[in-house]
Amino acid sequence: MQAGLYCYNTHMTLQQIHYALTIEECGSMNKAAEKLYMVQSALTASMKELEKEIGISIFVRGPKGVTPTPEGREFLNDIRGLEGHYVTLLHKYEGGDYRRKFAVSTQHYSFAVHSFIKMARQYDVNTFDFSIRETKTREVISDVGELRSEIGILYLSDKNEKFIRKLLDKNELEFHPLIKCNAYVYLSDDHPLAKKRSIKFKDLAPYPCLSFEQGEEAYFFAEEILGEYEYSRVITVNDRATMLNLMKGMHGYTLCSGIISDDINGDGYIAVPYKADEEHPNSVMEIGYITKKNSIVSEPGERYIAELKAFLKGVKRLSK
């Protein structure tokens, strides 16, 4: 049977085609992995899976790297045309110019947006396609799991950690810690509680608690710490601007990390430490970023993470 016929009996992907041709071009698994921004073990595993599906050995290892087997060379010639058509389509519908692509999905953190802006300013606007999406917790996870975003920003706590980590494992994602914080009450600077040095749960009773909409299973996906408590009034919102307006217009508040970027949210808002009592203890948020397992972070991704760490280093006074 000719090698070209194997393609019709497999679930071979365009990604595997690209991997195989990159290995042939580089003549080395290690160099190919570097070029593909992935770890060598993941690349090797992908090729073994492909070889198993098509029933031939594509490459053979030698002292000077890897070379195609006779069957592998024929197979590579067959699939080279497929990749050529794929690249042609990309050029047709994307304009044909190389543009850096980088995307972030995040819970509603102003510091995540601040760091994104700092990162994006380091690039020529004509050479990149960058995007940032403030969205629900579940969608942060699915965006990174399905590679719509390279990096996701969310938090873990005693309440949600087991549930969230299970979802991360299911989507082959890793959590990378950035900072731990106790809960703060975030409100407008003209709020009746704004001048208090700390705020207890009972102090909040007369005012509406503001929460970002999460849909189903909101208990585990809530962005707000201490979401397990019963609040007298709750208003659910979809975006950060609406939440800030309700803080001003209705003396609303939310419970968060206290890590705020005034450049993004603007003046007129403050974070006051939450003071625990016997019935309503404090809790710790561990904020971090998620990435796909066995992936190597791109250059924009590395710069974005560096900006996150630089910002958070300046606000460690808020954490305990």
ChimeraX attribute file (.defattr): number of C-alpha atoms within 10 A of each C-alpha:
attribute: neighborCount
match mode: 1-to-1
recipient: residues
	/A:1	5
	/A:2	8
	/A:3	19
	/A:4	15
	/A:5	12
	/A:6	15
	/A:7	15
	/A:8	9
	/A:9	9
	/A:10	13
	/A:11	10
	/A:12	16
	/A:13	11
	/A:14	13
	/A:15	10
	/A:16	15
	/A:17	17
	/A:18	16
	/A:19	21
	/A:20	25
	/A:21	17
	/A:22	18
	/A:23	24
	/A:24	20
	/A:25	12
	/A:26	16
	/A:27	18
	/A:28	18
	/A:29	22
	/A:30	18
	/A:31	16
	/A:32	22
	/A:33	21
	/A:34	13
	/A:35	13
	/A:36	18
	/A:37	15
	/A:38	18
	/A:39	17
	/A:40	18
	/A:41	12
	/A:42	14
	/A:43	21
	/A:44	15
	/A:45	11
	/A:46	16
	/A:47	19
	/A:48	15
	/A:49	14
	/A:50	21
	/A:51	16
	/A:52	12
	/A:53	15
	/A:54	20
	/A:55	12
	/A:56	17
	/A:57	17
	/A:58	23
	/A:59	22
	/A:60	11
	/A:61	13
	/A:62	9
	/A:63	5
	/A:64	8
	/A:65	15
	/A:66	17
	/A:67	19
	/A:68	19
	/A:69	15
	/A:70	13
	/A:71	15
	/A:72	20
	/A:73	15
	/A:74	15
	/A:75	23
	/A:76	18
	/A:77	13
	/A:78	15
	/A:79	18
	/A:80	15
	/A:81	11
	/A:82	13
	/A:83	16
	/A:84	11
	/A:85	11
	/A:86	13
	/A:87	12
	/A:88	12
	/A:89	13
	/A:90	13
	/A:91	13
	/A:92	10
	/A:93	8
	/A:94	11
	/A:95	10
	/A:96	12
	/A:97	9
	/A:98	11
	/A:99	14
	/A:100	15
	/A:101	15
	/A:102	20
	/A:103	20
	/A:104	24
	/A:105	28
	/A:106	25
	/A:107	21
	/A:108	21
	/A:109	20
	/A:110	19
	/A:111	20
	/A:112	25
	/A:113	20
	/A:114	19
	/A:115	21
	/A:116	23
	/A:117	15
	/A:118	14
	/A:119	19
	/A:120	18
	/A:121	9
	/A:122	10
	/A:123	12
	/A:124	9
	/A:125	11
	/A:126	8
	/A:127	12
	/A:128	15
	/A:129	13
	/A:130	16
	/A:131	13
	/A:132	17
	/A:133	17
	/A:134	21
	/A:135	18
	/A:136	23
	/A:137	27
	/A:138	20
	/A:139	17
	/A:140	23
	/A:141	26
	/A:142	18
	/A:143	22
	/A:144	24
	/A:145	25
	/A:146	12
	/A:147	13
	/A:148	14
	/A:149	24
	/A:150	23
	/A:151	25
	/A:152	29
	/A:153	24
	/A:154	25
	/A:155	27
	/A:156	23
	/A:157	17
	/A:158	11
	/A:159	18
	/A:160	15
	/A:161	15
	/A:162	13
	/A:163	13
	/A:164	21
	/A:165	15
	/A:166	12
	/A:167	16
	/A:168	21
	/A:169	14
	/A:170	10
	/A:171	17
	/A:172	15
	/A:173	22
	/A:174	17
	/A:175	21
	/A:176	13
	/A:177	14
	/A:178	16
	/A:179	18
	/A:180	18
	/A:181	19
	/A:182	20
	/A:183	27
	/A:184	25
	/A:185	25
	/A:186	25
	/A:187	26
	/A:188	23
	/A:189	17
	/A:190	14
	/A:191	19
	/A:192	11
	/A:193	18
	/A:194	18
	/A:195	12
	/A:196	10
	/A:197	10
	/A:198	16
	/A:199	18
	/A:200	17
	/A:201	17
	/A:202	10
	/A:203	10
	/A:204	17
	/A:205	13
	/A:206	12
	/A:207	19
	/A:208	20
	/A:209	22
	/A:210	24
	/A:211	21
	/A:212	24
	/A:213	18
	/A:214	20
	/A:215	12
	/A:216	9
	/A:217	9
	/A:218	15
	/A:219	14
	/A:220	20
	/A:221	23
	/A:222	22
	/A:223	25
	/A:224	21
	/A:225	24
	/A:226	19
	/A:227	17
	/A:228	12
	/A:229	10
	/A:230	9
	/A:231	15
	/A:232	11
	/A:233	13
	/A:234	15
	/A:235	14
	/A:236	14
	/A:237	15
	/A:238	15
	/A:239	15
	/A:240	16
	/A:241	11
	/A:242	14
	/A:243	21
	/A:244	23
	/A:245	13
	/A:246	20
	/A:247	25
	/A:248	18
	/A:249	11
	/A:250	13
	/A:251	21
	/A:252	24
	/A:253	25
	/A:254	24
	/A:255	23
	/A:256	23
	/A:257	27
	/A:258	20
	/A:259	21
	/A:260	21
	/A:261	17
	/A:262	14
	/A:263	11
	/A:264	14
	/A:265	16
	/A:266	10
	/A:267	11
	/A:268	14
	/A:269	19
	/A:270	18
	/A:271	23
	/A:272	22
	/A:273	21
	/A:274	22
	/A:275	17
	/A:276	15
	/A:277	11
	/A:278	6
	/A:279	8
	/A:280	14
	/A:281	13
	/A:282	18
	/A:283	16
	/A:284	19
	/A:285	23
	/A:286	19
	/A:287	18
	/A:288	17
	/A:289	19
	/A:290	23
	/A:291	23
	/A:292	23
	/A:293	17
	/A:294	16
	/A:295	16
	/A:296	17
	/A:297	16
	/A:298	16
	/A:299	12
	/A:300	21
	/A:301	19
	/A:302	13
	/A:303	18
	/A:304	22
	/A:305	20
	/A:306	14
	/A:307	20
	/A:308	22
	/A:309	14
	/A:310	12
	/A:311	17
	/A:312	19
	/A:313	12
	/A:314	10
	/A:315	13
	/A:316	13
	/A:317	10
	/A:318	18
	/A:319	17
	/A:320	10
